[in-house]
């Protein structure tokens, strides 16, 4: 029997923004950049979603944690019931 080919929509290849743009620095003092890599609940997004390389993902996680401790970023959002 012939296999049915399922067409998948074209998925754009993910790339590391920090490798592509060397001037973009991962720093806890720049929470506006770090917020792009966290969810609205405050969780750090995984590599498979953001496309960052392993080296920069480790740096990103460390800097987000430092920014949270320094109160530049929230640990979580307040959930209203």
C-alpha positions in Angstrom: 0.0 0.0 0.0 1.1 3.5 -0.7 1.8 5.7 2.2 -0.2 8.9 2.4 2.0 11.9 2.5 0.9 14.5 4.9 1.9 18.0 4.0 3.1 20.0 6.9 3.1 23.8 6.8 6.5 25.4 6.3 8.2 25.9 9.6 10.9 28.6 9.6 14.2 27.4 11.0 14.9 28.7 14.5 18.3 30.4 15.1 20.0 31.8 18.1 19.5 35.6 18.2 22.6 36.1 20.3 24.9 34.2 17.9 23.4 36.1 14.9 23.7 39.6 16.5 26.9 39.8 18.5 26.0 43.3 19.8 23.0 41.8 21.7 24.3 41.1 25.2 22.6 38.9 27.8 22.7 41.0 31.0 20.5 41.0 34.1 20.4 44.8 33.9 18.4 44.6 30.6 15.1 43.0 31.7 13.3 44.1 28.5 15.4 41.6 26.6 15.1 38.9 29.2 11.3 39.2 29.2 11.2 38.1 25.6 12.5 34.7 26.8 10.0 34.2 29.6 6.3 33.3 29.5 3.6 35.6 30.8 3.6 33.5 34.0 7.3 34.2 34.5 8.7 30.8 33.4 11.9 30.6 31.3 11.1 29.3 27.9 12.9 26.2 26.6 15.4 26.2 23.8 13.2 24.3 21.5 10.7 27.2 21.6 13.1 30.2 21.5 15.7 28.7 19.2 18.7 29.8 21.4 21.8 27.7 21.4 22.9 25.7 24.5 25.6 28.2 25.5 23.3 31.2 25.4 20.4 29.4 27.0 22.5 28.7 30.0 23.6 32.3 30.2 20.0 33.5 29.7 18.8 31.2 32.5 21.4 32.5 34.9 20.8 36.2 34.1 17.0 35.8 34.5 17.5 34.2 37.9 19.8 37.1 38.9 17.3 39.7 37.6 14.6 38.0 39.7 16.7 38.1 42.9 17.6 41.8 42.2 13.8 42.5 41.8 14.1 43.6 38.2 11.8 40.8 37.1 9.0 39.0 38.9 9.3 35.4 39.9 5.7 34.9 39.0 2.5 36.9 38.2 -0.3 37.4 40.6 -3.2 35.2 39.6 -6.7 36.6 40.5 -9.4 34.1 41.3 
